[in-house]
Amino acid sequence: MESNNSNEINIELTEEIADGIYSNLAIITHSNSEFIIDYVKVMPGVPKAKVKSRIILTPAHAKRLMQALTENIGKYESVHGVIKDTEGVGIPMNFGGPTAQA
């Protein structure tokens, strides 16, 4: 079915991107013109972590992302229950495994 709606966009998702990148830490910084979100993977017993992906957003896009996340978390919790709040929990640099030694 053909559509004449000029607001539609065709989004391509390659197989490589569809696999995703695991991240268990996000670091958010901002300037007056952009928000930067660095997604990091921290591994047990490894004192060094790498940024796996960086997303740069305008302030308006960052706010829309926050609103979309809020809406989707609400939908998730209505089906699966309230997500446990982890506020105040430090970054588990060793995840309960042995601590790194020099």
PDB file as gemmi writes it, atoms N, CA and C in Angstrom:
CRYST1    1.000    1.000    1.000  90.00  90.00  90.00 P 1                      
ATOM      1  N   MET A   1       0.838  -1.172   0.000  1.00  0.00           N  
ATOM      2  CA  MET A   1       0.000   0.000   0.000  1.00  0.00           C  
ATOM      3  C   MET A   1       0.887   1.240   0.000  1.00  0.00           C  
ATOM      4  N   GLU A   2       0.704   2.111  -0.941  1.00  0.00           N  
ATOM      5  CA  GLU A   2       1.510   3.310  -1.062  1.00  0.00           C  
ATOM      6  C   GLU A   2       0.895   4.434  -0.247  1.00  0.00           C  
ATOM      7  N   SER A   3       1.753   5.220   0.403  1.00  0.00           N  
ATOM      8  CA  SER A   3       1.277   6.318   1.220  1.00  0.00           C  
ATOM      9  C   SER A   3       1.826   7.624   0.677  1.00  0.00           C  
ATOM     10  N   ASN A   4       1.042   8.658   0.731  1.00  0.00           N  
ATOM     11  CA  ASN A   4       1.478   9.982   0.295  1.00  0.00           C  
ATOM     12  C   ASN A   4       1.895  10.852   1.472  1.00  0.00           C  
ATOM     13  N   ASN A   5       2.013  10.268   2.648  1.00  0.00           N  
ATOM     14  CA  ASN A   5       2.376  11.019   3.843  1.00  0.00           C  
ATOM     15  C   ASN A   5       3.863  11.376   3.782  1.00  0.00           C  
ATOM     16  N   SER A   6       4.184  12.647   3.636  1.00  0.00           N  
ATOM     17  CA  SER A   6       5.578  13.068   3.529  1.00  0.00           C  
ATOM     18  C   SER A   6       6.298  13.046   4.870  1.00  0.00           C  
ATOM     19  N   ASN A   7       5.589  12.778   5.977  1.00  0.00           N  
ATOM     20  CA  ASN A   7       6.211  12.713   7.298  1.00  0.00           C  
ATOM     21  C   ASN A   7       6.752  11.327   7.633  1.00  0.00           C  
ATOM     22  N   GLU A   8       6.528  10.346   6.755  1.00  0.00           N  
ATOM     23  CA  GLU A   8       7.022   9.000   7.017  1.00  0.00           C  
ATOM     24  C   GLU A   8       8.509   8.928   6.717  1.00  0.00           C  
ATOM     25  N   ILE A   9       9.208   8.083   7.463  1.00  0.00           N  
ATOM     26  CA  ILE A   9      10.629   7.883   7.247  1.00  0.00           C  
ATOM     27  C   ILE A   9      10.900   6.386   7.210  1.00  0.00           C  
ATOM     28  N   ASN A  10      11.715   5.972   6.289  1.00  0.00           N  
ATOM     29  CA  ASN A  10      12.097   4.576   6.162  1.00  0.00           C  
ATOM     30  C   ASN A  10      13.384   4.379   6.952  1.00  0.00           C  
ATOM     31  N   ILE A  11      13.323   3.598   8.021  1.00  0.00           N  
ATOM     32  CA  ILE A  11      14.482   3.386   8.891  1.00  0.00           C  
ATOM     33  C   ILE A  11      15.056   2.009   8.622  1.00  0.00           C  
ATOM     34  N   GLU A  12      16.352   1.976   8.324  1.00  0.00           N  
ATOM     35  CA  GLU A  12      17.038   0.706   8.054  1.00  0.00           C  
ATOM     36  C   GLU A  12      17.783   0.271   9.316  1.00  0.00           C  
ATOM     37  N   LEU A  13      17.650  -0.995   9.670  1.00  0.00           N  
ATOM     38  CA  LEU A  13      18.348  -1.572  10.813  1.00  0.00           C  
ATOM     39  C   LEU A  13      19.211  -2.707  10.291  1.00  0.00           C  
ATOM     40  N   THR A  14      20.531  -2.485  10.242  1.00  0.00           N  
ATOM     41  CA  THR A  14      21.431  -3.526   9.740  1.00  0.00           C  
ATOM     42  C   THR A  14      21.548  -4.654  10.756  1.00  0.00           C  
ATOM     43  N   GLU A  15      21.966  -5.808  10.296  1.00  0.00           N  
ATOM     44  CA  GLU A  15      22.106  -6.975  11.178  1.00  0.00           C  
ATOM     45  C   GLU A  15      23.117  -6.692  12.292  1.00  0.00           C  
ATOM     46  N   GLU A  16      24.209  -6.019  11.955  1.00  0.00           N  
ATOM     47  CA  GLU A  16      25.242  -5.710  12.949  1.00  0.00           C  
ATOM     48  C   GLU A  16      24.691  -4.823  14.062  1.00  0.00           C  
ATOM     49  N   ILE A  17      23.942  -3.796  13.705  1.00  0.00           N  
ATOM     50  CA  ILE A  17      23.367  -2.889  14.697  1.00  0.00           C  
ATOM     51  C   ILE A  17      22.238  -3.581  15.455  1.00  0.00           C  
ATOM     52  N   ALA A  18      21.474  -4.433  14.784  1.00  0.00           N  
ATOM     53  CA  ALA A  18      20.357  -5.135  15.422  1.00  0.00           C  
ATOM     54  C   ALA A  18      20.829  -6.039  16.556  1.00  0.00           C  
ATOM     55  N   ASP A  19      22.070  -6.525  16.493  1.00  0.00           N  
ATOM     56  CA  ASP A  19      22.615  -7.360  17.564  1.00  0.00           C  
ATOM     57  C   ASP A  19      22.766  -6.575  18.861  1.00  0.00           C  
ATOM     58  N   GLY A  20      22.935  -5.262  18.760  1.00  0.00           N  
ATOM     59  CA  GLY A  20      23.054  -4.425  19.942  1.00  0.00           C  
ATOM     60  C   GLY A  20      24.421  -4.519  20.600  1.00  0.00           C  
ATOM     61  N   ILE A  21      24.639  -3.645  21.557  1.00  0.00           N  
ATOM     62  CA  ILE A  21      25.868  -3.614  22.342  1.00  0.00           C  
ATOM     63  C   ILE A  21      25.441  -3.579  23.800  1.00  0.00           C  
ATOM     64  N   TYR A  22      25.970  -4.497  24.604  1.00  0.00           N  
ATOM     65  CA  TYR A  22      25.622  -4.545  26.017  1.00  0.00           C  
ATOM     66  C   TYR A  22      26.314  -3.414  26.768  1.00  0.00           C  
ATOM     67  N   SER A  23      25.571  -2.761  27.641  1.00  0.00           N  
ATOM     68  CA  SER A  23      26.107  -1.714  28.494  1.00  0.00           C  
ATOM     69  C   SER A  23      25.456  -1.830  29.860  1.00  0.00           C  
ATOM     70  N   ASN A  24      26.262  -1.687  30.913  1.00  0.00           N  
ATOM     71  CA  ASN A  24      25.700  -1.706  32.262  1.00  0.00           C  
ATOM     72  C   ASN A  24      26.028  -0.424  33.030  1.00  0.00           C  
ATOM     73  N   LEU A  25      26.462   0.595  32.272  1.00  0.00           N  
ATOM     74  CA  LEU A  25      26.746   1.896  32.874  1.00  0.00           C  
ATOM     75  C   LEU A  25      26.601   2.960  31.791  1.00  0.00           C  
ATOM     76  N   ALA A  26      25.908   4.037  32.099  1.00  0.00           N  
ATOM     77  CA  ALA A  26      25.802   5.169  31.185  1.00  0.00           C  
ATOM     78  C   ALA A  26      26.324   6.411  31.903  1.00  0.00           C  
ATOM     79  N   ILE A  27      27.174   7.144  31.209  1.00  0.00           N  
ATOM     80  CA  ILE A  27      27.721   8.378  31.755  1.00  0.00           C  
ATOM     81  C   ILE A  27      27.191   9.511  30.891  1.00  0.00           C  
ATOM     82  N   ILE A  28      26.518  10.472  31.522  1.00  0.00           N  
ATOM     83  CA  ILE A  28      25.875  11.555  30.784  1.00  0.00           C  
ATOM     84  C   ILE A  28      26.565  12.872  31.120  1.00  0.00           C  
ATOM     85  N   THR A  29      26.978  13.587  30.072  1.00  0.00           N  
ATOM     86  CA  THR A  29      27.537  14.920  30.222  1.00  0.00           C  
ATOM     87  C   THR A  29      26.803  15.842  29.256  1.00  0.00           C  
ATOM     88  N   HIS A  30      26.957  17.138  29.456  1.00  0.00           N  
ATOM     89  CA  HIS A  30      26.291  18.069  28.541  1.00  0.00           C  
ATOM     90  C   HIS A  30      27.040  19.387  28.448  1.00  0.00           C  
ATOM     91  N   SER A  31      26.794  20.065  27.340  1.00  0.00           N  
ATOM     92  CA  SER A  31      27.252  21.438  27.147  1.00  0.00           C  
ATOM     93  C   SER A  31      26.001  22.270  26.896  1.00  0.00           C  
ATOM     94  N   ASN A  32      26.161  23.514  26.498  1.00  0.00           N  
ATOM     95  CA  ASN A  32      24.980  24.335  26.227  1.00  0.00           C  
ATOM     96  C   ASN A  32      24.273  23.905  24.947  1.00  0.00           C  
ATOM     97  N   SER A  33      24.921  23.098  24.105  1.00  0.00           N  
ATOM     98  CA  SER A  33      24.309  22.747  22.820  1.00  0.00           C  
ATOM     99  C   SER A  33      24.087  21.257  22.603  1.00  0.00           C  
ATOM    100  N   GLU A  34      24.582  20.402  23.514  1.00  0.00           N  
ATOM    101  CA  GLU A  34      24.399  18.965  23.299  1.00  0.00           C  
ATOM    102  C   GLU A  34      24.501  18.173  24.585  1.00  0.00           C  
ATOM    103  N   PHE A  35      23.861  17.000  24.567  1.00  0.00           N  
ATOM    104  CA  PHE A  35      23.978  16.004  25.623  1.00  0.00           C  
ATOM    105  C   PHE A  35      24.756  14.842  25.032  1.00  0.00           C  
ATOM    106  N   ILE A  36      25.685  14.305  25.797  1.00  0.00           N  
ATOM    107  CA  ILE A  36      26.488  13.170  25.355  1.00  0.00           C  
ATOM    108  C   ILE A  36      26.245  12.028  26.327  1.00  0.00           C  
ATOM    109  N   ILE A  37      25.853  10.880  25.781  1.00  0.00           N  
ATOM    110  CA  ILE A  37      25.650   9.685  26.595  1.00  0.00           C  
ATOM    111  C   ILE A  37      26.669   8.654  26.158  1.00  0.00           C  
ATOM    112  N   ASP A  38      27.578   8.305  27.062  1.00  0.00           N  
ATOM    113  CA  ASP A  38      28.565   7.250  26.818  1.00  0.00           C  
ATOM    114  C   ASP A  38      28.074   5.974  27.482  1.00  0.00           C  
ATOM    115  N   TYR A  39      27.929   4.932  26.691  1.00  0.00           N  
ATOM    116  CA  TYR A  39      27.514   3.629  27.204  1.00  0.00           C  
ATOM    117  C   TYR A  39      28.762   2.782  27.406  1.00  0.00           C  
ATOM    118  N   VAL A  40      28.912   2.270  28.640  1.00  0.00           N  
ATOM    119  CA  VAL A  40      30.124   1.577  29.056  1.00  0.00           C  
ATOM    120  C   VAL A  40      29.774   0.164  29.487  1.00  0.00           C  
ATOM    121  N   LYS A  41      30.702  -0.770  29.249  1.00  0.00           N  
ATOM    122  CA  LYS A  41      30.550  -2.135  29.760  1.00  0.00           C  
ATOM    123  C   LYS A  41      31.632  -2.350  30.813  1.00  0.00           C  
ATOM    124  N   VAL A  42      31.201  -2.497  32.067  1.00  0.00           N  
ATOM    125  CA  VAL A  42      32.100  -2.763  33.194  1.00  0.00           C  
ATOM    126  C   VAL A  42      32.052  -4.256  33.456  1.00  0.00           C  
ATOM    127  N   MET A  43      33.222  -4.894  33.520  1.00  0.00           N  
ATOM    128  CA  MET A  43      33.283  -6.345  33.711  1.00  0.00           C  
ATOM    129  C   MET A  43      33.817  -6.692  35.103  1.00  0.00           C  
ATOM    130  N   PRO A  44      33.356  -7.802  35.664  1.00  0.00           N  
ATOM    131  CA  PRO A  44      33.800  -8.220  36.998  1.00  0.00           C  
ATOM    132  C   PRO A  44      35.312  -8.406  37.063  1.00  0.00           C  
ATOM    133  N   GLY A  45      35.919  -7.856  38.106  1.00  0.00           N  
ATOM    134  CA  GLY A  45      37.336  -8.050  38.347  1.00  0.00           C  
ATOM    135  C   GLY A  45      38.253  -7.311  37.382  1.00  0.00           C  
ATOM    136  N   VAL A  46      37.703  -6.499  36.509  1.00  0.00           N  
ATOM    137  CA  VAL A  46      38.521  -5.759  35.541  1.00  0.00           C  
ATOM    138  C   VAL A  46      38.462  -4.277  35.910  1.00  0.00           C  
ATOM    139  N   PRO A  47      39.609  -3.694  36.275  1.00  0.00           N  
ATOM    140  CA  PRO A  47      39.593  -2.306  36.740  1.00  0.00           C  
ATOM    141  C   PRO A  47      39.439  -1.278  35.625  1.00  0.00           C  
ATOM    142  N   LYS A  48      39.485  -1.714  34.373  1.00  0.00           N  
ATOM    143  CA  LYS A  48      39.374  -0.794  33.238  1.00  0.00           C  
ATOM    144  C   LYS A  48      38.115  -1.126  32.451  1.00  0.00           C  
ATOM    145  N   ALA A  49      37.396  -0.090  32.036  1.00  0.00           N  
ATOM    146  CA  ALA A  49      36.180  -0.295  31.252  1.00  0.00           C  
ATOM    147  C   ALA A  49      36.252   0.568  30.002  1.00  0.00           C  
ATOM    148  N   LYS A  50      35.617   0.088  28.925  1.00  0.00           N  
ATOM    149  CA  LYS A  50      35.637   0.824  27.669  1.00  0.00           C  
ATOM    150  C   LYS A  50      34.268   1.390  27.343  1.00  0.00           C  
ATOM    151  N   VAL A  51      34.280   2.586  26.752  1.00  0.00           N  
ATOM    152  CA  VAL A  51      33.053   3.141  26.199  1.00  0.00           C  
ATOM    153  C   VAL A  51      32.743   2.308  24.961  1.00  0.00           C  
ATOM    154  N   LYS A  52      31.555   1.708  24.932  1.00  0.00           N  
ATOM    155  CA  LYS A  52      31.161   0.848  23.816  1.00  0.00           C  
ATOM    156  C   LYS A  52      30.390   1.609  22.753  1.00  0.00           C  
ATOM    157  N   SER A  53      29.747   2.719  23.146  1.00  0.00           N  
ATOM    158  CA  SER A  53      28.970   3.513  22.201  1.00  0.00           C  
ATOM    159  C   SER A  53      28.785   4.906  22.774  1.00  0.00           C  
ATOM    160  N   ARG A  54      28.745   5.901  21.894  1.00  0.00           N  
ATOM    161  CA  ARG A  54      28.504   7.287  22.315  1.00  0.00           C  
ATOM    162  C   ARG A  54      27.376   7.841  21.458  1.00  0.00           C  
ATOM    163  N   ILE A  55      26.392   8.432  22.130  1.00  0.00           N  
ATOM    164  CA  ILE A  55      25.270   9.063  21.452  1.00  0.00           C  
ATOM    165  C   ILE A  55      25.309  10.550  21.791  1.00  0.00           C  
ATOM    166  N   ILE A  56      25.205  11.398  20.768  1.00  0.00           N  
ATOM    167  CA  ILE A  56      25.209  12.843  20.957  1.00  0.00           C  
ATOM    168  C   ILE A  56      23.835  13.364  20.536  1.00  0.00           C  
ATOM    169  N   LEU A  57      23.186  14.093  21.444  1.00  0.00           N  
ATOM    170  CA  LEU A  57      21.829  14.582  21.223  1.00  0.00           C  
ATOM    171  C   LEU A  57      21.750  16.090  21.443  1.00  0.00           C  
ATOM    172  N   THR A  58      20.833  16.730  20.737  1.00  0.00           N  
ATOM    173  CA  THR A  58      20.526  18.121  21.062  1.00  0.00           C  
ATOM    174  C   THR A  58      19.745  18.117  22.372  1.00  0.00           C  
ATOM    175  N   PRO A  59      19.696  19.236  23.089  1.00  0.00           N  
ATOM    176  CA  PRO A  59      18.893  19.279  24.321  1.00  0.00           C  
ATOM    177  C   PRO A  59      17.435  18.889  24.085  1.00  0.00           C  
ATOM    178  N   ALA A  60      16.856  19.316  22.976  1.00  0.00           N  
ATOM    179  CA  ALA A  60      15.452  18.970  22.685  1.00  0.00           C  
ATOM    180  C   ALA A  60      15.291  17.469  22.480  1.00  0.00           C  
ATOM    181  N   HIS A  61      16.222  16.843  21.775  1.00  0.00           N  
ATOM    182  CA  HIS A  61      16.144  15.395  21.567  1.00  0.00           C  
ATOM    183  C   HIS A  61      16.375  14.649  22.881  1.00  0.00           C  
ATOM    184  N   ALA A  62      17.278  15.155  23.722  1.00  0.00           N  
ATOM    185  CA  ALA A  62      17.517  14.524  25.023  1.00  0.00           C  
ATOM    186  C   ALA A  62      16.238  14.555  25.867  1.00  0.00           C  
ATOM    187  N   LYS A  63      15.525  15.669  25.835  1.00  0.00           N  
ATOM    188  CA  LYS A  63      14.287  15.774  26.602  1.00  0.00           C  
ATOM    189  C   LYS A  63      13.225  14.820  26.055  1.00  0.00           C  
ATOM    190  N   ARG A  64      13.128  14.706  24.725  1.00  0.00           N  
ATOM    191  CA  ARG A  64      12.168  13.763  24.131  1.00  0.00           C  
ATOM    192  C   ARG A  64      12.538  12.320  24.473  1.00  0.00           C  
ATOM    193  N   LEU A  65      13.840  12.016  24.522  1.00  0.00           N  
ATOM    194  CA  LEU A  65      14.270  10.679  24.921  1.00  0.00           C  
ATOM    195  C   LEU A  65      13.855  10.401  26.359  1.00  0.00           C  
ATOM    196  N   MET A  66      14.057  11.373  27.243  1.00  0.00           N  
ATOM    197  CA  MET A  66      13.654  11.206  28.640  1.00  0.00           C  
ATOM    198  C   MET A  66      12.147  10.959  28.744  1.00  0.00           C  
ATOM    199  N   GLN A  67      11.361  11.721  28.009  1.00  0.00           N  
ATOM    200  CA  GLN A  67       9.909  11.546  28.037  1.00  0.00           C  
ATOM    201  C   GLN A  67       9.508  10.175  27.483  1.00  0.00           C  
ATOM    202  N   ALA A  68      10.163   9.735  26.412  1.00  0.00           N  
ATOM    203  CA  ALA A  68       9.862   8.422  25.829  1.00  0.00           C  
ATOM    204  C   ALA A  68      10.244   7.304  26.792  1.00  0.00           C  
ATOM    205  N   LEU A  69      11.383   7.441  27.473  1.00  0.00           N  
ATOM    206  CA  LEU A  69      11.783   6.436  28.463  1.00  0.00           C  
ATOM    207  C   LEU A  69      10.799   6.395  29.626  1.00  0.00           C  
ATOM    208  N   THR A  70      10.378   7.556  30.107  1.00  0.00           N  
ATOM    209  CA  THR A  70       9.408   7.620  31.203  1.00  0.00           C  
ATOM    210  C   THR A  70       8.119   6.911  30.809  1.00  0.00           C  
ATOM    211  N   GLU A  71       7.629   7.195  29.605  1.00  0.00           N  
ATOM    212  CA  GLU A  71       6.398   6.563  29.117  1.00  0.00           C  
ATOM    213  C   GLU A  71       6.563   5.047  28.992  1.00  0.00           C  
ATOM    214  N   ASN A  72       7.693   4.609  28.438  1.00  0.00           N  
ATOM    215  CA  ASN A  72       7.903   3.180  28.236  1.00  0.00           C  
ATOM    216  C   ASN A  72       8.164   2.431  29.536  1.00  0.00           C  
ATOM    217  N   ILE A  73       8.821   3.068  30.492  1.00  0.00           N  
ATOM    218  CA  ILE A  73       9.003   2.435  31.804  1.00  0.00           C  
ATOM    219  C   ILE A  73       7.650   2.256  32.477  1.00  0.00           C  
ATOM    220  N   GLY A  74       6.782   3.247  32.348  1.00  0.00           N  
ATOM    221  CA  GLY A  74       5.418   3.123  32.893  1.00  0.00           C  
ATOM    222  C   GLY A  74       4.675   1.951  32.281  1.00  0.00           C  
ATOM    223  N   LYS A  75       4.769   1.802  30.972  1.00  0.00           N  
ATOM    224  CA  LYS A  75       4.116   0.674  30.289  1.00  0.00           C  
ATOM    225  C   LYS A  75       4.711  -0.661  30.746  1.00  0.00           C  
ATOM    226  N   TYR A  76       6.028  -0.720  30.862  1.00  0.00           N  
ATOM    227  CA  TYR A  76       6.714  -1.937  31.313  1.00  0.00           C  
ATOM    228  C   TYR A  76       6.241  -2.320  32.711  1.00  0.00           C  
ATOM    229  N   GLU A  77       6.242  -1.330  33.631  1.00  0.00           N  
ATOM    230  CA  GLU A  77       5.861  -1.611  35.016  1.00  0.00           C  
ATOM    231  C   GLU A  77       4.399  -2.005  35.144  1.00  0.00           C  
ATOM    232  N   SER A  78       3.543  -1.522  34.262  1.00  0.00           N  
ATOM    233  CA  SER A  78       2.132  -1.909  34.338  1.00  0.00           C  
ATOM    234  C   SER A  78       1.938  -3.384  33.979  1.00  0.00           C  
ATOM    235  N   VAL A  79       2.876  -3.936  33.240  1.00  0.00           N  
ATOM    236  CA  VAL A  79       2.799  -5.354  32.859  1.00  0.00           C  
ATOM    237  C   VAL A  79       3.646  -6.235  33.789  1.00  0.00           C  
ATOM    238  N   HIS A  80       4.851  -5.782  34.118  1.00  0.00           N  
ATOM    239  CA  HIS A  80       5.827  -6.624  34.823  1.00  0.00           C  
ATOM    240  C   HIS A  80       6.049  -6.251  36.284  1.00  0.00           C  
ATOM    241  N   GLY A  81       5.439  -5.196  36.746  1.00  0.00           N  
ATOM    242  CA  GLY A  81       5.652  -4.759  38.122  1.00  0.00           C  
ATOM    243  C   GLY A  81       6.710  -3.678  38.206  1.00  0.00           C  
ATOM    244  N   VAL A  82       6.772  -3.049  39.352  1.00  0.00           N  
ATOM    245  CA  VAL A  82       7.682  -1.923  39.565  1.00  0.00           C  
ATOM    246  C   VAL A  82       9.130  -2.382  39.493  1.00  0.00           C  
ATOM    247  N   ILE A  83       9.933  -1.622  38.768  1.00  0.00           N  
ATOM    248  CA  ILE A  83      11.366  -1.889  38.667  1.00  0.00           C  
ATOM    249  C   ILE A  83      12.018  -1.440  39.970  1.00  0.00           C  
ATOM    250  N   LYS A  84      12.841  -2.302  40.538  1.00  0.00           N  
ATOM    251  CA  LYS A  84      13.519  -1.981  41.794  1.00  0.00           C  
ATOM    252  C   LYS A  84      14.426  -0.773  41.593  1.00  0.00           C  
ATOM    253  N   ASP A  85      14.280   0.220  42.466  1.00  0.00           N  
ATOM    254  CA  ASP A  85      15.093   1.427  42.409  1.00  0.00           C  
ATOM    255  C   ASP A  85      16.475   1.110  42.951  1.00  0.00           C  
ATOM    256  N   THR A  86      17.509   1.465  42.199  1.00  0.00           N  
ATOM    257  CA  THR A  86      18.874   1.195  42.622  1.00  0.00           C  
ATOM    258  C   THR A  86      19.600   2.458  43.052  1.00  0.00           C  
ATOM    259  N   GLU A  87      18.831   3.533  43.352  1.00  0.00           N  
ATOM    260  CA  GLU A  87      19.445   4.784  43.783  1.00  0.00           C  
ATOM    261  C   GLU A  87      20.260   4.545  45.042  1.00  0.00           C  
ATOM    262  N   GLY A  88      21.433   5.122  45.062  1.00  0.00           N  
ATOM    263  CA  GLY A  88      22.296   4.973  46.215  1.00  0.00           C  
ATOM    264  C   GLY A  88      23.222   3.768  46.126  1.00  0.00           C  
ATOM    265  N   VAL A  89      22.988   2.900  45.151  1.00  0.00           N  
ATOM    266  CA  VAL A  89      23.865   1.751  44.978  1.00  0.00           C  
ATOM    267  C   VAL A  89      25.060   2.194  44.154  1.00  0.00           C  
ATOM    268  N   GLY A  90      26.259   1.952  44.669  1.00  0.00           N  
ATOM    269  CA  GLY A  90      27.469   2.343  43.957  1.00  0.00           C  
ATOM    270  C   GLY A  90      27.716   1.463  42.742  1.00  0.00           C  
ATOM    271  N   ILE A  91      28.625   1.893  41.902  1.00  0.00           N  
ATOM    272  CA  ILE A  91      28.991   1.093  40.735  1.00  0.00           C  
ATOM    273  C   ILE A  91      29.685  -0.162  41.228  1.00  0.00           C  
ATOM    274  N   PRO A  92      29.155  -1.340  40.908  1.00  0.00           N  
ATOM    275  CA  PRO A  92      29.765  -2.585  41.389  1.00  0.00           C  
ATOM    276  C   PRO A  92      30.987  -2.933  40.553  1.00  0.00           C  
ATOM    277  N   MET A  93      32.108  -2.302  40.867  1.00  0.00           N  
ATOM    278  CA  MET A  93      33.296  -2.486  40.048  1.00  0.00           C  
ATOM    279  C   MET A  93      33.811  -3.928  40.037  1.00  0.00           C  
ATOM    280  N   ASN A  94      33.497  -4.715  41.067  1.00  0.00           N  
ATOM    281  CA  ASN A  94      33.960  -6.097  41.046  1.00  0.00           C  
ATOM    282  C   ASN A  94      32.822  -7.101  40.921  1.00  0.00           C  
ATOM    283  N   PHE A  95      31.568  -6.644  40.931  1.00  0.00           N  
ATOM    284  CA  PHE A  95      30.394  -7.506  40.776  1.00  0.00           C  
ATOM    285  C   PHE A  95      30.432  -8.725  41.693  1.00  0.00           C  
ATOM    286  N   GLY A  96      31.080  -8.589  42.837  1.00  0.00           N  
ATOM    287  CA  GLY A  96      31.118  -9.694  43.784  1.00  0.00           C  
ATOM    288  C   GLY A  96      32.245 -10.683  43.495  1.00  0.00           C  
ATOM    289  N   GLY A  97      32.986 -10.467  42.443  1.00  0.00           N  
ATOM    290  CA  GLY A  97      34.109 -11.338  42.100  1.00  0.00           C  
ATOM    291  C   GLY A  97      35.376 -10.884  42.819  1.00  0.00           C  
ATOM    292  N   PRO A  98      36.487 -11.520  42.511  1.00  0.00           N  
ATOM    293  CA  PRO A  98      37.728 -11.124  43.169  1.00  0.00           C  
ATOM    294  C   PRO A  98      38.143  -9.714  42.748  1.00  0.00           C  
ATOM    295  N   THR A  99      38.744  -8.979  43.685  1.00  0.00           N  
ATOM    296  CA  THR A  99      39.195  -7.649  43.348  1.00  0.00           C  
ATOM    297  C   THR A  99      40.499  -7.745  42.579  1.00  0.00           C  
ATOM    298  N   ALA A 100      40.701  -6.809  41.668  1.00  0.00           N  
ATOM    299  CA  ALA A 100      41.916  -6.812  40.850  1.00  0.00           C  
ATOM    300  C   ALA A 100      43.107  -6.446  41.712  1.00  0.00           C  
ATOM    301  N   GLN A 101      44.225  -7.085  41.457  1.00  0.00           N  
ATOM    302  CA  GLN A 101      45.448  -6.786  42.182  1.00  0.00           C  
ATOM    303  C   GLN A 101      46.565  -6.521  41.196  1.00  0.00           C  
ATOM    304  N   ALA A 102      47.472  -5.630  41.570  1.00  0.00           N  
ATOM    305  CA  ALA A 102      48.606  -5.307  40.696  1.00  0.00           C  
ATOM    306  C   ALA A 102      49.757  -6.250  40.945  1.00  0.00           C  
TER     307      ALA A 102                                                      
END                                                                             
